[in-house]
Amino acid sequence: MSYLVLARKWRPKRFSELVGQKHVVRALVNGIETGRLHHAFLFTGTRGVGKTTIARILAKALNCVAGISSDPCGVCSACVDIDAGRYVDLLEIDAASRTGVDDTRDLLDNVIYAPSRGRYKVYLIDEVHMLSKASFNALLKTLEEPPPHVKFLLATTDPQKLPATVLSRCLQFSLKRLERSEIDTQMRHILDAEGLSYELPAIAALARAADGSLRDGLSLLDQALAYGNGNVRTDEVLSMLGTIDRSALATLAEGLMNGDRAAIKRDLLHIAALSVDYSGLLSELLVLWHDVAARQVLGDDVESELVEDAVLVRLAEGLTPEDVQLYYQLSLLARRDIDLAPDHRTGFEMAMLRLLAFRTAPLEPMQPMPEGSGARKPAETAVSRTHSAAPAPQPSAAPAPRPSAAAPPAQARVNAPKLTVVSAPATASGAAVDQPSGGEWFELIGRAQLRGPSRELAAQLKPISGQGARWKLALAPNLDSLNSPFARKGLEDALRALLGDAVSLEIVAKVQDGETMAERGARAREQLVTQAEQDLLADPGLQALTREFAARVVPGSLQVD
C-alpha cells in the first residue's frame, strides 16, 4: 500500500492554486497572455515556497495541447505527463548532483534539436548555484542566445552564488517566505478536504514551526497525523515539536514581569519535564517581546499569536518600553549563545535568571500601585535587584550610621524617602516655578494608577493650561515617540478612573518652561544625595576611618535607593 505525502498530493497544478507569491503569478500570467515571454527565468527563495512548482506550471502553460494559456487545461496528455514527471520535452536537472562541465556540455548538445512533442523544450535546472564555474561558462553562450524553441527555468535558494553574467541574462523572480496565516489556512483546507479532525491551536503551532515554508509545514502535518493516529491534537503536536503551550509561555512571561522567583522556579521545572526545544522556546520569547513592544507603540489593534489578548495587555502595561527592549536583547543574546552553554537547558535557565536580575531604572516620581494590582514597585525595578531596600528614613532623620570597618567608606549607600507631590514645583534654590496649573496636574498623575508606557508619557508632560479633566500639555519634540496611542489611552483611562469623568488631553510637541515629573524627581534625588553626602562626611565615625586608613570618599559615589 503506497501513501502519497501531502506535499506531493496537494502540489498546485494551476497558478490559481498557488499559496502566496501573487507578485510572481501576476507577472507570469500577464507575460503569457500578452506573448511577452523571456527565454530564461530565475526563481529564487527559501526551501518549500514554490520555485519548482511554478516552473512546472509554466511548462504546462507553454506546452498545453489546448494552446498557450495562463490556465492550462490539466487533462491533456502534455499536462498529465508534466504533472507525472515523464514529459519528454521537460528536462529536470538537479545541479547539485550534476555539477561537472561535462554534464553541462552533454545537456547543451541537445539544445539545438527541436522538441519531440511540445512547442518548447523546457530546461528546469534546480539549485543552479551548485554548478561549477566551468559549467556556468559553458552555459552562458546558450543562455544568452538560445534557439527559439528553448526556455530555461532556473531555481535556487542562494542567488548570491550565481555569477553576475548569469543573473543579467535571466528574468528574476524572488519568492517570499509564506505568512503563518497562509500556511495555517492551507493546512486547514487540506485537512477539511481529507476529512481529518484537528484542533486550531495545533495547526497554529505547526504553521509557526514551518518557518515560512509550506512544504516543511505539510511534512510536519504528515508527521503530526502519524503521531496522532490520523488526528491533529494540540498536546500531541506540542510534544512532537518540543514546544510548550500558550498558557505556559504566558505564565513564564508574567513571572518575569513580576519578578516572581517562586513562579519562575516552578515554570523551569515544568519546562524541563516536557523535554522542550530550548532554542525554539527562546525564539518564541523573542516573538512575544516583539509583540509586546508593538502593542505599546502601535496601539490596541496589535495582536499576538502566542498569548491571549488579555495577557498581551498585562505585559504591555506592566513592563516599560525600556524593559521590553532589554528583555528582547538579552533573549536574543541567549538564543545566539545557547550552543556555547554546557547544555541547552543550562543556557535557557541562565537566560531566565538574567532576565530576573536586570531591569531598567524606574522613573522615581510616580507612586507605586496598590498591592495586588500587578504593577511593580519602584524598589523592584532597579537595574540590579540583588539587595533588599531597608525602611526609608524621613528627611529629618539623624545622619547615616557609622559604616563598619569591613565596608569601603567610598561606596556607602543610603535609602531614599518616598517622593510626595507638592502644590508647585520648585527650583534648586527653593523658589517656585511659574507653571500654569502645575500643582494640580502633578497631584493628579501622582494619584493616578499609571504603569508601563502611560507612566513614561505622564512623567515627561508639562502642563500648559487646564484643570480637572481637561488639560493642554507639552511634550518635548525629541520625546514624541512616547506619545503612542497605547500610552495615551492608558493615561486617559487612569485619569478617567480617578476622576470619574470624561477626560480631554491635548498633547502638543513644544518646549515648555517648568519641570516634568521626571525632572522633578531627578532634582529631588540630587538634593537628597547632596544632603546625604554632607551628613556622611560630617559623621565622626567616617572621619575616623578616613584618618586611620588614609582613605577618601569619592565624590558622586554615594548610591541612593
C-alpha positions as CSV (number, residue, x, y, z in Angstrom):
1,M,0.0,0.0,0.0
2,S,1.6,3.2,-1.1
3,Y,1.0,6.6,0.5
4,L,1.5,9.9,-1.3
5,V,2.7,12.5,1.1
6,L,0.6,15.7,1.5
7,A,3.2,17.9,0.0
8,R,3.1,15.9,-3.3
9,K,-0.6,15.1,-3.3
10,W,-1.6,18.8,-2.8
11,R,1.1,20.3,-5.0
12,P,-0.6,23.1,-7.0
13,K,-1.3,22.3,-10.7
14,R,-2.5,25.8,-11.7
15,F,-1.4,29.3,-11.0
16,S,-4.7,29.9,-9.2
17,E,-3.9,27.1,-6.7
18,L,-0.6,28.6,-5.5
19,V,-0.4,29.8,-1.9
20,G,1.1,33.3,-1.8
21,Q,3.6,34.6,-4.4
22,K,0.9,36.8,-6.0
23,H,3.5,39.1,-7.4
24,V,5.2,36.3,-9.3
25,V,2.0,34.8,-10.6
26,R,0.7,38.2,-11.8
27,A,3.9,38.9,-13.8
28,L,3.9,35.4,-15.4
29,V,0.2,35.4,-16.2
30,N,0.5,38.8,-17.9
31,G,3.6,37.7,-19.8
32,I,1.8,34.6,-21.1
33,E,-1.4,36.4,-22.1
34,T,0.4,39.1,-23.9
35,G,3.0,36.9,-25.5
36,R,5.9,38.7,-23.8
37,L,7.9,35.6,-22.7
38,H,11.5,35.8,-21.7
39,H,13.8,32.9,-22.7
40,A,15.3,32.5,-19.2
41,F,13.6,32.7,-15.8
42,L,15.3,32.6,-12.4
43,F,13.2,31.7,-9.4
44,T,14.8,32.4,-6.0
45,G,13.7,31.9,-2.5
46,T,14.0,29.7,0.6
47,R,13.0,26.0,0.5
48,G,9.4,24.9,0.1
49,V,7.9,28.2,-1.2
50,G,7.1,27.1,-4.7
51,K,10.0,27.6,-7.0
52,T,9.9,24.3,-9.0
53,T,6.1,24.2,-8.7
54,I,5.8,27.5,-10.5
55,A,8.3,26.3,-13.1
56,R,6.3,23.2,-13.8
57,I,3.1,25.1,-14.1
58,L,4.8,27.5,-16.5
59,A,6.0,24.5,-18.6
60,K,2.4,23.3,-18.8
61,A,1.2,26.7,-19.8
62,L,3.7,26.7,-22.7
63,N,3.0,23.2,-23.9
64,C,-0.7,22.5,-23.2
65,V,-2.3,20.8,-26.2
66,A,-5.2,23.3,-25.9
67,G,-2.8,26.2,-26.6
68,I,-0.5,28.5,-24.8
69,S,-2.6,29.8,-21.8
70,S,-2.1,31.1,-18.3
71,D,-4.6,28.5,-17.2
72,P,-3.6,25.1,-18.7
73,C,-6.3,22.5,-19.0
74,G,-4.6,19.9,-16.8
75,V,-6.2,17.0,-18.6
76,C,-4.4,16.8,-21.9
77,S,-1.6,14.4,-22.5
78,A,1.1,17.1,-22.1
79,C,-0.4,18.4,-18.8
80,V,-0.8,15.0,-17.3
81,D,2.7,13.9,-18.3
82,I,4.3,17.1,-16.9
83,D,2.4,16.5,-13.6
84,A,3.6,12.9,-13.6
85,G,7.2,13.9,-14.3
86,R,7.5,12.0,-17.6
87,Y,7.1,14.7,-20.3
88,V,10.0,14.2,-22.7
89,D,10.4,17.9,-23.5
90,L,10.6,18.9,-19.8
91,L,14.2,18.2,-18.7
92,E,14.6,18.5,-14.9
93,I,18.2,18.6,-13.9
94,D,19.5,18.6,-10.3
95,A,22.5,20.8,-10.4
96,A,23.6,19.6,-7.0
97,S,24.4,16.1,-8.5
98,R,25.4,17.2,-12.0
99,T,27.9,20.0,-11.3
100,G,30.6,19.0,-13.8
101,V,31.3,20.8,-17.0
102,D,31.0,17.5,-19.0
103,D,27.4,17.1,-17.7
104,T,26.6,20.6,-18.8
105,R,28.0,20.2,-22.2
106,D,26.1,16.9,-22.7
107,L,23.0,18.8,-21.8
108,L,23.6,21.7,-24.1
109,D,24.5,19.4,-27.1
110,N,20.7,18.6,-27.3
111,V,19.6,22.2,-27.2
112,I,19.7,22.7,-30.9
113,Y,17.2,19.9,-31.6
114,A,13.5,20.7,-31.8
115,P,11.1,19.4,-29.1
116,S,9.7,16.0,-29.6
117,R,6.1,16.6,-28.6
118,G,5.5,20.1,-27.4
119,R,6.0,23.7,-28.6
120,Y,9.0,24.3,-26.3
121,K,11.8,22.3,-24.9
122,V,12.0,23.4,-21.3
123,Y,15.1,23.0,-19.1
124,L,14.4,23.1,-15.4
125,I,17.7,23.4,-13.5
126,D,17.2,23.1,-9.7
127,E,19.7,24.5,-7.3
128,V,21.6,26.1,-10.2
129,H,24.0,27.8,-7.9
130,M,25.7,24.4,-7.4
131,L,27.1,24.4,-10.9
132,S,30.9,24.7,-11.2
133,K,32.5,27.8,-12.7
134,A,33.3,25.9,-15.9
135,S,29.7,24.7,-16.1
136,F,28.5,28.3,-15.9
137,N,30.9,29.3,-18.6
138,A,29.6,26.5,-20.8
139,L,26.0,27.6,-20.1
140,L,26.5,31.3,-20.8
141,K,26.5,31.4,-24.6
142,T,23.4,29.2,-24.9
143,L,21.7,31.2,-22.1
144,E,22.3,34.4,-23.9
145,E,21.2,33.3,-27.4
146,P,19.1,30.2,-27.1
147,P,17.1,28.7,-30.0
148,P,13.6,30.0,-30.2
149,H,12.1,26.6,-29.1
150,V,14.0,26.5,-25.8
151,K,13.1,28.0,-22.4
152,F,15.4,27.9,-19.3
153,L,13.8,27.8,-15.9
154,L,16.4,28.1,-13.1
155,A,15.7,27.7,-9.4
156,T,18.0,28.4,-6.5
157,T,18.0,29.0,-2.7
158,D,21.2,31.0,-2.9
159,P,21.2,33.5,-5.8
160,Q,24.3,35.3,-4.4
161,K,26.4,32.4,-5.6
162,L,25.3,32.9,-9.2
163,P,27.7,34.8,-11.5
164,A,26.5,38.3,-12.4
165,T,26.8,37.3,-16.1
166,V,24.1,34.6,-15.5
167,L,21.9,36.9,-13.5
168,S,21.9,39.6,-16.2
169,R,20.6,37.1,-18.7
170,C,17.6,36.0,-16.7
171,L,14.3,37.4,-15.7
172,Q,14.5,37.1,-11.9
173,F,11.6,36.5,-9.5
174,S,12.1,36.5,-5.8
175,L,9.6,34.3,-4.0
176,K,8.8,35.4,-0.4
177,R,8.5,33.3,2.7
178,L,4.9,32.5,3.3
179,E,3.0,34.1,6.1
180,R,1.9,31.9,9.0
181,S,-1.7,32.7,8.3
182,E,-1.3,31.5,4.7
183,I,0.3,28.2,5.9
184,D,-2.4,27.8,8.6
185,T,-5.2,28.4,6.1
186,Q,-3.8,25.9,3.6
187,M,-3.4,23.2,6.3
188,R,-6.9,23.6,7.4
189,H,-8.2,23.5,3.8
190,I,-6.3,20.2,3.2
191,L,-7.5,18.6,6.5
192,D,-11.1,19.6,5.8
193,A,-10.8,18.1,2.3
194,E,-9.3,14.9,3.6
195,G,-12.0,14.6,6.3
196,L,-9.4,14.6,9.2
197,S,-10.0,16.1,12.6
198,Y,-7.8,18.8,14.1
199,E,-7.5,21.5,16.7
200,L,-6.8,25.1,15.8
201,P,-4.0,25.7,18.3
202,A,-2.2,22.6,16.9
203,I,-2.4,23.9,13.3
204,A,-1.1,27.3,14.5
205,A,1.8,25.6,16.2
206,L,2.6,23.7,13.0
207,A,2.4,26.9,10.9
208,R,4.9,28.6,13.3
209,A,7.3,25.6,13.1
210,A,7.1,25.7,9.3
211,D,9.1,28.9,9.3
212,G,7.7,30.3,6.1
213,S,7.9,27.0,4.1
214,L,4.7,25.4,3.1
215,R,6.4,22.2,2.1
216,D,8.0,21.9,5.6
217,G,4.6,22.7,7.1
218,L,2.9,19.9,5.2
219,S,5.8,17.5,6.1
220,L,5.2,18.4,9.8
221,L,1.5,17.9,9.3
222,D,2.2,14.4,7.9
223,Q,4.3,13.7,11.0
224,A,1.6,15.0,13.3
225,L,-1.0,12.8,11.6
226,A,1.2,9.8,12.1
227,Y,1.9,10.8,15.7
228,G,-1.7,11.3,16.5
229,N,-3.1,8.3,14.5
230,G,-4.9,10.4,12.0
231,N,-5.8,13.2,14.4
232,V,-4.0,16.6,14.9
233,R,-4.2,17.3,18.7
234,T,-2.6,20.3,20.4
235,D,-0.9,18.4,23.2
236,E,0.5,15.8,20.8
237,V,1.8,18.4,18.3
238,L,3.5,20.4,21.1
239,S,5.1,17.2,22.4
240,M,6.2,16.3,18.9
241,L,7.6,19.8,18.2
242,G,9.2,20.1,21.7
243,T,7.4,23.4,22.5
244,I,5.1,24.5,25.3
245,D,1.5,25.7,25.0
246,R,0.5,29.3,25.1
247,S,-0.7,29.3,28.7
248,A,2.8,28.1,29.9
249,L,4.5,30.8,27.8
250,A,2.2,33.4,29.2
251,T,2.9,32.2,32.8
252,L,6.6,32.4,32.2
253,A,6.5,35.9,30.7
254,E,4.3,37.2,33.5
255,G,6.5,35.7,36.1
256,L,9.4,37.5,34.6
257,M,7.4,40.8,34.6
258,N,6.5,40.4,38.2
259,G,9.9,39.2,39.3
260,D,8.2,36.2,40.9
261,R,11.1,33.9,41.6
262,A,8.9,31.1,43.0
263,A,6.8,31.1,39.9
264,I,9.8,31.1,37.6
265,K,11.3,28.1,39.5
266,R,8.1,26.1,39.0
267,D,7.9,27.1,35.3
268,L,11.5,26.0,34.7
269,L,10.9,22.6,36.3
270,H,7.7,22.2,34.3
271,I,9.5,23.1,31.1
272,A,12.4,20.7,31.8
273,A,9.9,17.9,32.4
274,L,8.5,18.4,28.9
275,S,11.8,17.9,27.1
276,V,11.3,21.0,25.0
277,D,13.4,22.6,22.3
278,Y,15.0,25.4,24.3
279,S,16.3,27.2,21.3
280,G,12.8,27.2,19.8
281,L,11.4,28.4,23.1
282,L,13.8,31.3,23.1
283,S,12.7,32.1,19.6
284,E,9.1,32.2,20.8
285,L,10.0,34.5,23.7
286,L,11.6,36.8,21.2
287,V,8.4,36.9,19.2
288,L,6.4,37.6,22.3
289,W,8.7,40.6,23.4
290,H,8.3,41.9,19.8
291,D,4.5,41.7,20.1
292,V,4.6,43.5,23.5
293,A,6.7,46.3,22.1
294,A,4.5,46.6,19.1
295,R,1.4,46.8,21.3
296,Q,3.0,49.5,23.4
297,V,4.0,51.7,20.4
298,L,1.4,50.9,17.7
299,G,-1.8,50.5,19.7
300,D,-4.6,48.2,20.5
301,D,-5.0,46.6,17.1
302,V,-1.7,44.7,17.5
303,E,-2.3,41.0,18.5
304,S,-0.1,38.1,19.3
305,E,-0.3,34.5,18.0
306,L,1.4,33.3,21.1
307,V,-0.7,34.6,24.0
308,E,-4.2,35.8,24.6
309,D,-5.0,39.4,24.2
310,A,-5.6,39.9,27.9
311,V,-2.1,38.6,28.6
312,L,-0.6,40.9,26.0
313,V,-2.3,43.9,27.6
314,R,-1.0,43.0,31.0
315,L,2.6,42.6,29.7
316,A,2.4,45.9,27.7
317,E,1.1,47.8,30.7
318,G,3.3,46.1,33.3
319,L,6.6,46.5,31.5
320,T,8.2,49.7,30.5
321,P,9.3,50.0,26.8
322,E,12.9,50.0,28.0
323,D,12.4,46.8,29.9
324,V,10.9,45.2,26.8
325,Q,13.8,46.2,24.7
326,L,16.2,44.9,27.4
327,Y,14.4,41.6,27.6
328,Y,14.5,41.3,23.8
329,Q,18.2,41.9,23.6
330,L,19.0,39.5,26.5
331,S,16.8,36.8,24.9
332,L,18.5,37.4,21.5
333,L,21.9,37.0,23.0
334,A,20.8,33.9,24.8
335,R,19.4,32.5,21.5
336,R,22.8,33.2,19.8
337,D,24.9,31.7,22.6
338,I,22.8,28.7,23.7
339,D,25.1,26.3,21.8
340,L,28.0,27.5,23.9
341,A,26.4,26.6,27.1
342,P,27.2,23.2,28.7
343,D,23.7,22.1,27.6
344,H,20.6,23.9,26.2
345,R,18.7,23.6,29.5
346,T,21.5,25.4,31.4
347,G,21.7,28.1,28.7
348,F,18.0,28.7,28.8
349,E,17.7,28.8,32.6
350,M,20.7,31.1,32.8
351,A,18.9,33.4,30.4
352,M,15.8,33.5,32.6
353,L,17.9,34.2,35.7
354,R,19.5,37.1,33.7
355,L,16.0,38.4,32.9
356,L,15.1,38.3,36.6
357,A,18.3,40.0,37.6
358,F,18.1,43.1,35.3
359,R,15.7,45.8,34.7
360,T,16.0,49.4,33.6
361,A,15.9,52.2,36.3
362,P,12.4,53.4,37.2
363,L,11.0,56.9,37.0
364,E,11.1,57.9,40.6
365,P,8.2,60.4,40.9
366,M,5.3,58.1,40.1
367,Q,3.6,56.5,43.0
368,P,3.5,52.7,43.4
369,M,0.3,50.8,42.6
370,P,-1.7,49.2,45.4
371,E,-0.8,45.6,46.4
372,G,-2.4,43.0,44.2
373,S,-2.7,45.3,41.2
374,G,0.1,43.5,39.3
375,A,2.2,46.7,39.0
376,R,5.8,46.9,40.0
377,K,7.1,48.8,43.0
378,P,10.0,51.1,42.4
379,A,12.3,49.0,44.5
380,E,11.6,46.1,42.2
381,T,12.8,47.9,39.1
382,A,16.4,48.6,40.0
383,V,19.0,47.9,37.4
384,S,20.4,45.1,39.6
385,R,17.9,43.7,42.2
386,T,20.4,41.9,44.4
387,H,19.6,43.7,47.6
388,S,16.6,44.5,49.7
389,A,15.7,48.1,50.4
390,A,15.7,49.0,54.1
391,P,12.8,51.1,55.6
392,A,13.2,54.7,54.2
393,P,14.2,57.3,56.8
394,Q,12.4,60.6,57.0
395,P,14.2,63.7,55.6
396,S,14.8,64.9,59.1
397,A,16.3,61.6,60.3
398,A,19.7,61.5,62.0
399,P,22.9,61.2,60.0
400,A,23.6,57.9,58.4
401,P,25.0,55.3,60.9
402,R,28.7,54.7,61.1
403,P,29.9,52.2,58.5
404,S,31.7,49.1,59.6
405,A,35.5,48.8,59.0
406,A,34.8,45.9,56.6
407,A,32.8,48.1,54.2
408,P,34.7,50.5,51.9
409,P,33.6,54.0,53.1
410,A,33.8,55.3,49.5
411,Q,30.8,53.1,48.4
412,A,28.3,53.9,51.1
413,R,24.6,53.6,50.3
414,V,21.5,55.3,51.8
415,N,17.8,54.8,51.2
416,A,15.7,57.4,49.5
417,P,12.4,58.6,51.1
418,K,9.3,58.2,49.1
419,L,8.7,61.3,46.9
420,T,5.4,63.2,47.5
421,V,3.6,65.7,45.4
422,V,3.7,69.3,46.5
423,S,1.5,72.1,45.3
424,A,4.0,73.7,43.0
425,P,7.4,72.7,41.6
426,A,10.5,74.5,43.0
427,T,13.8,75.3,41.6
428,A,17.1,74.1,43.1
429,S,17.1,77.3,45.2
430,G,13.7,76.6,46.5
431,A,11.8,79.3,44.5
432,A,8.5,78.3,42.9
433,V,8.5,77.8,39.1
434,D,5.9,79.8,37.2
435,Q,4.0,76.9,35.6
436,P,0.2,77.2,34.9
437,S,-1.9,74.7,36.8
438,G,1.3,72.7,37.5
439,G,0.5,71.8,41.1
440,E,-3.0,70.3,40.3
441,W,-1.6,68.3,37.2
442,F,1.2,66.8,39.2
443,E,-1.2,65.9,42.0
444,L,-3.5,64.2,39.5
445,I,-0.8,62.0,37.9
446,G,0.7,61.3,41.3
447,R,-2.6,59.8,42.4
448,A,-3.4,58.1,39.1
449,Q,-2.6,54.4,38.9
450,L,-0.2,54.6,36.0
451,R,2.3,52.0,34.7
452,G,4.3,51.0,31.7
453,P,4.2,53.3,28.7
454,S,1.5,55.6,30.1
455,R,3.6,56.2,33.2
456,E,6.6,57.0,31.0
457,L,4.5,59.5,29.0
458,A,2.9,61.2,32.0
459,A,6.4,61.7,33.6
460,Q,7.5,63.8,30.6
461,L,4.5,66.0,30.2
462,K,4.4,69.7,31.2
463,P,1.1,71.4,31.8
464,I,0.3,74.5,29.7
465,S,-3.2,75.1,30.8
466,G,-6.3,73.3,32.2
467,Q,-7.8,71.9,35.3
468,G,-9.9,69.0,36.4
469,A,-10.4,66.6,33.4
470,R,-9.3,68.9,30.6
471,W,-5.7,69.7,30.0
472,K,-3.3,71.1,27.4
473,L,0.1,69.6,27.8
474,A,3.5,70.0,26.3
475,L,5.8,67.1,25.3
476,A,9.4,67.9,24.2
477,P,9.7,67.2,20.4
478,N,12.6,64.8,20.9
479,L,10.3,62.6,23.1
480,D,7.4,62.4,20.6
481,S,7.8,58.6,20.4
482,L,6.4,58.3,23.9
483,N,3.1,59.7,22.7
484,S,1.9,56.3,21.3
485,P,-1.9,55.5,21.1
486,F,-1.4,52.8,23.6
487,A,0.4,55.1,26.2
488,R,-2.1,57.9,25.7
489,K,-5.1,55.6,26.1
490,G,-3.6,54.2,29.3
491,L,-3.1,57.7,30.7
492,E,-6.6,58.8,29.8
493,D,-8.1,55.6,31.3
494,A,-6.2,56.1,34.5
495,L,-7.4,59.7,34.9
496,R,-10.9,58.7,34.0
497,A,-10.9,56.0,36.7
498,L,-9.6,58.7,39.1
499,L,-11.9,61.5,38.2
500,G,-15.0,59.5,37.2
501,D,-15.4,61.9,34.3
502,A,-14.7,62.3,30.6
503,V,-11.0,63.2,30.1
504,S,-9.7,65.5,27.4
505,L,-6.0,65.7,26.9
506,E,-4.4,67.8,24.2
507,I,-0.7,67.0,23.9
508,V,1.4,69.3,21.7
509,A,5.1,68.9,20.7
510,K,6.8,72.0,22.1
511,V,9.4,73.2,24.5
512,Q,7.7,74.4,27.6
513,D,9.0,76.2,30.7
514,G,8.9,74.4,34.0
515,E,9.5,70.9,35.2
516,T,8.2,67.5,34.3
517,M,7.6,64.9,37.0
518,A,10.8,63.1,35.8
519,E,12.8,66.3,36.1
520,R,11.4,67.0,39.5
521,G,12.2,63.5,40.7
522,A,15.8,63.8,39.4
523,R,16.2,67.2,41.1
524,A,14.8,65.9,44.4
525,R,17.0,62.8,44.2
526,E,20.1,65.0,43.5
527,Q,19.2,67.2,46.5
528,L,18.8,64.1,48.7
529,V,22.2,62.7,47.6
530,T,23.9,66.1,48.2
531,Q,22.4,66.2,51.7
532,A,23.3,62.6,52.4
533,E,26.9,63.2,51.3
534,Q,27.1,66.2,53.6
535,D,25.7,64.2,56.6
536,L,28.0,61.3,55.8
537,L,31.1,63.5,55.6
538,A,30.2,65.1,58.9
539,D,29.9,61.7,60.6
540,P,32.7,61.2,63.2
541,G,33.0,57.5,62.6
542,L,33.6,58.0,58.9
543,Q,36.1,60.8,59.6
544,A,38.0,58.5,62.0
545,L,38.1,55.7,59.3
546,T,39.4,58.1,56.6
547,R,42.2,59.3,59.0
548,E,43.2,55.9,60.2
549,F,43.3,54.2,56.7
550,A,44.3,57.3,54.7
551,A,41.0,56.8,52.7
552,R,38.9,59.3,50.9
553,V,35.3,59.5,49.8
554,V,34.9,59.6,46.1
555,P,32.6,62.5,45.1
556,G,29.4,61.3,43.4
557,S,29.9,57.7,44.5
558,L,27.0,57.7,47.0
559,Q,24.2,55.4,45.9
560,V,20.6,56.1,46.9
561,D,17.8,53.5,46.8
